[in-house]
């Protein structure tokens, strides 16, 4: 039976949509706690979140203990970190601001073993999470260690055909907030803007035609439902920090209502 790291690739191959959540807080236990709910995976955000490698690696193992795979967004341009996270058991890597085919090739090189990429040999925790060792892991890893290029700028959209043609790139992941900034030339921050919605439709069509997976961050549950209906491979909802704040606001509102105090 396949291990937990392979589950993401296997689910996507079956044409099923993966519902993920987002983790930005520094404690690995927070990401693991989210996996007690009915999410399929969690995105560990190392770009804007507080986790470094020493927090992300144990988080991957704790998430795997819940039987679920991890997706990690690496910091901007930090391709050297990609292979370390794959060695730790990450099922997929998201790289931000992939604006050219060369950017995409660097991502693939860091994620995939030769002859497809340039990832060096040195798996550690991942062998235990896959049930594979040595040669068997080496031969199979490229197929289930996935890499997604983030589309967040006008440049990425302009270079879409060339990026999607890069061998070994498994899919694209849209960051709608940055995309709204890019498409408006810095005039607007609105991930639900009509221009973003139209661009998503074009990108979905082109991504599918290229045989790649389409994924995106969904700022609201309603947008997440739209993406699932449209057949996105991965849909990511906001996560731990937002849930904490929402829970606090709900508790305070209930307290004020019960005590007759103004909110």
C-alpha positions in Angstrom: 0.0 0.0 0.0 1.3 3.5 -0.9 2.5 5.8 1.8 1.0 9.1 2.8 3.3 11.2 0.6 2.0 9.5 -2.5 -1.6 10.2 -1.6 -1.8 13.7 -3.2 -0.5 12.6 -6.6 -2.8 9.5 -6.5 -5.9 11.6 -5.6 -5.1 14.1 -8.4 -4.6 11.3 -11.0 -8.1 10.0 -10.1 -9.5 13.4 -11.1 -10.6 14.3 -7.6 -10.3 17.8 -6.1 -8.2 18.2 -3.0 -9.4 20.7 -0.4 -6.5 22.2 1.5 -6.2 24.8 4.2 -3.4 27.2 5.0 -0.9 27.3 7.9 1.1 30.5 8.7 1.7 30.1 12.4 5.1 29.0 13.7 4.1 26.0 15.8 4.0 22.7 13.8 1.2 21.5 16.1 -1.1 24.1 14.6 -0.9 22.6 11.2 -1.3 19.1 12.6 -4.4 20.3 14.6 -6.0 21.5 11.3 -5.8 18.0 10.0 -8.2 16.8 12.6 -10.9 18.4 10.4 -12.1 17.3 7.0 -9.3 18.8 5.0 -7.4 16.7 2.5 -4.1 18.5 3.1 -2.5 21.7 4.4 -0.3 24.3 2.7 2.6 25.2 5.0 3.4 28.8 4.1 7.1 29.5 4.4 6.9 32.6 2.2 4.6 34.8 4.3 4.2 32.5 7.3 6.3 32.1 10.4 7.7 28.6 9.8 11.3 28.0 8.9 12.7 24.6 7.9 13.1 23.5 11.5 9.4 24.0 12.1 8.2 22.8 8.7 10.0 19.4 8.7 8.3 18.2 12.0 5.0 19.7 10.8 5.2 17.5 7.7 5.7 14.4 9.9 2.8 15.4 12.3 0.5 16.0 9.4 1.5 12.6 8.0 0.6 11.0 11.3 -2.9 12.2 10.6 -2.7 10.2 7.3 -2.6 13.3 5.1 0.1 14.8 2.7 1.7 18.2 3.1 2.1 20.9 0.5 4.7 23.6 1.1 5.1 27.1 -0.3 8.7 28.0 -0.3 10.1 31.5 0.1 10.6 33.6 -3.0 13.5 32.3 -5.1 14.6 29.7 -2.5 15.0 26.7 -4.8 17.8 25.3 -2.6 15.1 24.7 0.1 12.9 22.6 -2.2 14.9 19.4 -2.2 15.3 19.6 1.6 11.5 19.8 2.0 11.0 16.9 -0.5 13.5 14.9 1.6 11.4 15.7 4.7 8.3 14.3 3.0 6.5 17.2 1.3 4.1 15.8 -1.3 4.1 19.1 -3.3 6.1 22.3 -3.6 4.6 25.7 -4.5 7.0 28.3 -5.7 5.9 31.9 -5.7 6.4 34.5 -8.5 7.2 32.1 -11.3 7.2 34.6 -14.2 9.2 32.9 -16.9 9.9 29.5 -18.3 13.4 29.7 -16.8 11.9 30.2 -13.4 9.8 27.1 -13.9 12.8 25.1 -15.1 14.7 26.0 -11.9 11.7 24.8 -9.9 11.6 21.5 -11.7 15.4 21.1 -11.4 15.2 21.4 -7.6 12.1 19.1 -7.3 12.8 16.2 -9.6 15.7 13.7 -9.8 17.7 13.2 -13.0 17.2 12.9 -15.9 14.2 15.2 -15.5 15.7 17.5 -12.9 18.8 18.0 -10.7 17.6 17.0 -7.2 20.5 15.4 -5.4 20.2 12.1 -3.5 19.7 12.3 0.2 16.1 11.4 1.3 15.6 11.0 5.0 12.1 11.1 6.6 10.4 10.8 3.2 11.4 7.1 2.8 9.5 6.3 6.0 6.4 8.3 4.8 6.4 6.5 1.4 7.2 2.9 2.3 9.9 3.1 -0.3 13.7 2.9 0.1 16.8 3.3 -2.0 16.3 2.5 -5.6 12.6 2.0 -5.4 12.1 5.5 -4.0 14.5 7.0 -6.5 12.6 5.4 -9.5 9.2 6.5 -8.2 9.7 9.8 -6.6 9.5 12.1 -9.7 5.9 10.9 -10.3 4.6 11.8 -6.9 6.8 14.7 -5.7 4.8 17.5 -7.4 5.8 21.1 -8.2 3.4 24.0 -8.8 4.4 27.4 -10.3 2.5 30.3 -8.8 0.9 32.6 -11.3 0.7 36.0 -9.6 1.7 38.6 -12.2 1.0 40.0 -15.6 4.4 38.6 -16.7 3.4 35.1 -15.7 0.2 35.4 -17.7 2.0 36.8 -20.7 4.5 33.9 -20.6 1.9 31.3 -19.8 2.4 29.1 -22.9 6.1 28.9 -22.3 5.8 28.1 -18.6 3.1 25.5 -19.1 5.4 23.8 -21.7 8.2 23.2 -19.2 8.7 19.4 -18.8 8.3 18.2 -15.2 6.1 21.1 -14.1 3.0 19.5 -12.6 0.7 22.5 -12.4 0.1 26.1 -11.6 -1.2 27.6 -8.4 -2.9 31.0 -8.6 -2.4 33.6 -5.9 -5.4 35.8 -6.6 -4.4 38.7 -4.3 -1.0 39.3 -6.0 -2.6 38.6 -9.4 -5.1 41.4 -8.8 -2.2 43.7 -8.0 -0.3 42.6 -11.1 -3.3 42.8 -13.5 -4.2 46.3 -12.3 -0.6 47.6 -12.4 -0.7 48.2 -8.7 -4.0 50.1 -8.6 -6.1 47.4 -6.9 -5.9 44.7 -4.2 -9.0 42.6 -4.8 -8.7 38.8 -5.2 -12.3 38.6 -6.3 -12.0 41.4 -9.0 -13.7 40.6 -12.3 -10.4 40.8 -14.1 -9.0 38.1 -11.8 -12.1 35.9 -12.4 -11.7 36.3 -16.2 -8.0 35.5 -16.1 -8.7 32.4 -14.0 -11.0 31.1 -16.6 -8.4 31.5 -19.4 -5.7 30.0 -17.3 -7.9 27.0 -16.3 -8.5 26.3 -20.0 -4.9 26.6 -21.0 -3.6 24.6 -18.1 -5.9 21.7 -18.8 -4.9 21.8 -22.5 -1.3 21.5 -21.5 -2.1 18.5 -19.3 -1.2 20.3 -16.1 -3.1 20.6 -12.8 -4.9 23.9 -11.9 -4.8 25.0 -8.3 -5.6 28.2 -6.4 -6.0 29.9 -3.1 -9.7 30.7 -2.5 -10.2 33.8 -0.3 -13.8 32.8 0.5 -15.7 29.5 0.8 -18.0 30.7 -2.0 -15.0 31.1 -4.3 -13.7 27.7 -3.2 -17.0 26.1 -4.1 -16.7 27.7 -7.6 -13.2 26.3 -8.1 -14.3 22.8 -7.0 -17.3 23.0 -9.4 -14.9 24.0 -12.2 -12.7 21.0 -11.5 -9.6 22.6 -9.9 -7.2 20.0 -8.7 -6.3 21.8 -5.5 -8.4 24.4 -3.7 -6.9 26.1 -0.6 -9.0 27.9 1.9 -7.6 30.4 4.4 -6.2 28.8 7.5 -5.0 28.9 11.1 -4.6 32.6 11.8 -7.9 33.5 10.2 -9.7 30.6 12.0 -8.3 31.7 15.3 -9.5 35.3 14.8 -12.9 34.2 13.6 -13.3 32.0 16.6 -12.3 34.8 19.0 -14.7 37.2 17.4 -17.6 34.7 17.6 -16.9 33.9 21.2 -16.7 37.6 22.1 -19.9 38.4 20.2 -21.7 35.5 22.0 -20.4 36.8 25.4 -21.6 40.3 24.7 -25.0 39.1 23.5 -25.4 36.9 26.6 -24.4 39.6 29.0 -26.4 42.3 27.3 -23.2 44.4 26.6 -22.7 46.2 23.3 -20.3 44.3 21.0 
